[in-house]
Amino acid sequence: METKDTYEKGLKITGAPSLDELHASPCYQLPPKERRALAAVIECIEGIPCNPCETSCPVGAITVGDEITNLPVVDFEKCTGCGICVAACPGLAIYLKKYEFKENLSYIAFPFEYLPLPPEGATVQMVDRYGEYVCDGTVLRVVKIKRMDRTTVVHVSYPNDYYERVVNMKRLPAN
Amino acid sequence: MEEREVVVIGAGPAGLSAALEAARAGAHVLLVDENSKPGGQLFKQIHKFFGSHEHRAGVRGIDIGTQLLEEAERLDIEVWLDAEACGIFNTTDVWIVRNKEKSVTVRAKRIILATGAVENSVNFPGWSLPGVMGAGAAQTMINLHRVLPGQKILMVGSGNVGIIVSYQLLQAGADVKAVVEAAPRLGGYGVHTAKVRRAGVPFYTSHTVLEARGTDHVESATIVQLDDKWKPIPGTEKELDVDTICIAAGLTPLVELAFAAGCEPLYSPLLGGMVPWHDRSMATSIPTIYLAGDISGVEEASTAMEEGRMAGLSAAYSLGYVDRETYAVGFDAAEKRMLALRSGMFGQKRRDAKAAIVGHSRG
């Protein structure tokens, strides 16, 4: 069984970026707890040649720049939390977060390309970067629009205690 | 004997792009493919592609395939399906068997080989049991034929193919029990491994498959840890309850036609093994024969499309269809887009390996 120690070995061993790797990367910024709006969080730390996050952003809040392998950086001053980049990222490496959007509850909107989709109001199992169950969440919205090209974005509230750790939800069993 | 200006062999992303570019320049193009449908591997690629806007980034491979076919139809490109190119003679004559019954020879002024690549196998006790298959085969089953090859998968290999197919198997409703990687570090893009990992799939680096067990199909697999000399470490065996083992151990360029025609070979281990030598314009040592895509070194669909454009444009230019300046502008733009795809920690090695082929002295 893998231990916390294994996790710390990082992206090229476990498949998931460790918090140390994320914190050391200029790309990853967790929105500050006092921020009022949702903001995009990007976990893309390898410098792959890719920039749809930058070109899809309607307000120019994400910068990759002329060198297409630069890491994307979000400007929280400009980011409106609209979520267009979440479905535009081919790597499914972007989600939106906000700390304490309601009493003791944080907010996440993440890309989800599995069926079945959860219904709004459902209780779902939130997972960390290793797919481990962390806590329950409540589905607030399930956004599936044409311009997102079959990538659904699921909006969920979950306890503040797991603000940084939660990144997605468990797949649901087939109907 | 039939005659055509440009014959493109293989209607995948490279061949389609080459045919489109040559036809746009004004050449009469015949595109042949041994399959019943054009598109090569594009119609299996249900994920959104990387790159920038001019690489059609963010668009799913299946939709890029549809766009290319629509364009081919608009340009009135002649397409022969179920047409196997079996040989090239006298640097210009392509022997084609149509519908497995009619043998035709087509004399071409230029030939563009876009034959692609074939999956490598890994052999181990039990590897011939039903249920052991290439990752690409599993991808064909789920995304083209909509058949799940099994419920419990072991993926062998963590390059982008292994990781993307693992993700797509999860999407198709299978349970991926593990991804094993013989190297000490995972191979594919971190964003791909991260989405598979957060779906709960464990990765085992420095591990390989030792044995598949079962009577008439795979019923379990044994994996084992490898030491720093890639030798199994006794006592580290682990039995996994799986019914399917997918092998994603790289690809080898499909070079037979090129070598049978007499194109000069070159060894490029990073790009999949023996490849035909080619210059920057994608011409081989035989000036009438060009290359595009995985046959010239295994990369990815986005690079294959740029190479196709470069080869198609070069072939048309050599036939006098575009003037020097138009050629230079179009070629440089394609090459610039290509270099962007061959940059960064993943792309640089491929860029260097390609430069080594082009720079190889043929004396």
Interface residues (C-beta under 8 A of the other chain):
Chain A: E2 L11 K12 I13 T14 G15 A16 P17 E43 C44 I45 E46 G47 I48 P49 C50 N51 P52 T55 S56 E67 I68 T69 A88 C89 P90 G91 L92 A93 E113 Y114 L115 V127 D128 R129 Y130 G131 E132 D149 R150 T151 V167 N168 K170 R171 A174
Chain B: H47 K48 F49 F50 G51 S52 H53 A57 G58 V59 R60 L170 Q171 G173 V179 R185 L186 Y189 G190 V191 H192 T193 A194 K195 V196 R197 R198 A199 G200 V201 P202 F203 T205 A340 L341 R342 S343 G344 M345 F346 G347
